[in-house]
Structures are given as C-alpha cells and as structure tokens.
C-alpha cells in the first residue's frame, strides 16, 4: 500500500503546473484514465488540462485506411457538437491536436 502512495506522489510531482512549459503536451502513461496532460497558457492565464482516453490511439493527422478515416469522422461527429472552434484552454482542442 505504501508503494502505491509513493508512486502516486512521485507522479504528482512530475506534472506540477509550475514546472511545466506552456502549451507542450506530455504523455501520462501512469495516469488511471487520461493519456496526456498539458499546461495551457493564454493571455496570462494558465490551466492544467488532462485529455485523451488511456490506451486508445487516434487515427492520426493523415489516416490511410478506410477504417481509420471512419474512426476519425466518428470522433469529430461526437466531439464537435458545437460549431465553434475549440479554445486552447479546452481538452477538446488538445485532443484534436495531439490524438486526432
């Protein structure tokens, strides 16, 4: 039990907002649910944003197969309900940029 707490504390220190560079996404393989984290910065405001489902690969920027193209289309259909462009401070923006 103590090992789990120590591991969690070490991981928490690794992703301190004060130590991270602005707008540089990082992988979080040890996180229970989210695959990436980023310190989003805009107009002097900073926000720690976790995004992406752990263990799921996106279709990438240039999907080659029909299956990947369909996955990408389906993803955008689910997550682009709003007609607006996602704000840089949102998980939607970073998920689109990094994983899809």
C-alpha positions as CSV (number, residue, x, y, z in Angstrom):
1,X,0.0,0.0,0.0
2,X,2.8,2.4,0.8
3,X,4.4,1.7,-2.6
4,X,1.3,2.8,-4.4
5,X,1.2,6.1,-2.4
6,X,4.8,6.7,-3.0
7,X,4.4,6.1,-6.8
8,X,1.3,8.4,-6.9
9,X,3.2,11.1,-5.1
10,X,6.1,10.9,-7.5
11,X,3.8,11.1,-10.5
12,X,2.0,14.1,-9.0
13,X,5.4,15.9,-8.6
14,X,6.2,15.1,-12.2
15,X,3.2,17.1,-13.5
16,X,3.3,20.2,-11.4
17,X,1.9,23.2,-13.3
18,X,4.7,25.4,-12.1
19,X,7.3,23.1,-13.6
20,X,5.7,22.6,-17.0
21,X,6.3,24.5,-20.2
22,X,3.3,26.3,-21.8
23,X,1.4,24.5,-24.5
24,X,3.6,21.4,-24.6
25,X,1.6,18.2,-24.2
26,X,3.1,15.3,-22.3
27,X,2.2,11.6,-22.2
28,X,0.9,10.3,-18.9
29,X,1.3,6.5,-19.1
30,X,0.8,6.1,-15.3
31,X,-2.4,8.0,-15.1
32,X,-5.5,5.9,-14.5
33,X,-7.8,7.4,-17.2
34,X,-6.1,10.2,-19.2
35,X,-3.3,9.7,-21.7
36,X,-1.9,13.3,-21.9
37,X,-1.5,16.4,-19.8
38,X,-0.7,20.0,-20.9
39,X,-0.3,23.3,-19.3
40,X,-2.5,25.5,-21.5
41,X,-1.5,29.2,-21.5
42,X,-3.4,32.1,-23.0
43,X,-3.4,35.8,-22.2
44,X,-1.5,35.3,-18.9
45,X,-3.9,32.6,-17.7
46,X,-2.6,29.0,-17.0
47,X,-4.6,25.9,-16.7
48,X,-3.6,22.2,-16.3
49,X,-5.6,20.2,-18.8
50,X,-5.8,16.4,-18.9
51,X,-7.2,14.8,-22.1
52,X,-7.3,11.6,-24.2
53,X,-8.5,8.2,-23.2
54,X,-5.8,6.0,-21.9
55,X,-4.8,3.1,-24.2
56,X,-6.7,4.4,-27.3
57,X,-4.8,5.6,-30.3
58,X,-6.2,8.3,-32.6
59,X,-6.4,8.0,-36.3
60,X,-3.6,10.5,-36.7
61,X,-3.3,13.5,-38.9
62,X,-3.3,11.6,-42.2
63,X,-5.4,8.4,-41.9
64,X,-4.6,5.9,-44.7
65,X,-7.2,3.1,-44.3
66,X,-10.9,3.4,-44.6
67,X,-11.3,2.2,-41.0
68,X,-9.1,5.0,-39.7
69,X,-10.9,7.5,-41.8
70,X,-14.2,6.3,-40.4
71,X,-12.9,6.4,-36.8
72,X,-11.7,10.0,-37.3
73,X,-15.0,11.0,-38.8
74,X,-16.9,9.4,-36.0
75,X,-14.7,11.0,-33.4
76,X,-15.3,14.5,-34.8
77,X,-19.0,13.9,-35.1
78,X,-19.2,13.0,-31.4
79,X,-17.0,15.9,-30.2
80,X,-17.8,18.7,-32.5
81,X,-21.4,19.3,-31.5
82,X,-20.6,23.0,-31.2
83,X,-19.9,24.8,-34.4
84,X,-17.3,26.9,-32.7
85,X,-13.5,26.3,-32.9
86,X,-12.3,24.8,-29.6
87,X,-10.5,27.2,-27.2
88,X,-6.8,26.5,-26.5
89,X,-7.8,26.1,-22.8
90,X,-10.1,23.2,-23.5
91,X,-9.4,19.4,-23.6
92,X,-11.2,19.2,-26.9
93,X,-8.6,21.5,-28.6
94,X,-5.7,19.4,-27.3
95,X,-7.3,16.1,-28.1
96,X,-7.9,17.2,-31.6
97,X,-4.4,18.5,-32.0
98,X,-2.5,15.6,-30.4
99,X,-4.5,12.4,-30.9
100,X,-6.7,13.1,-33.9
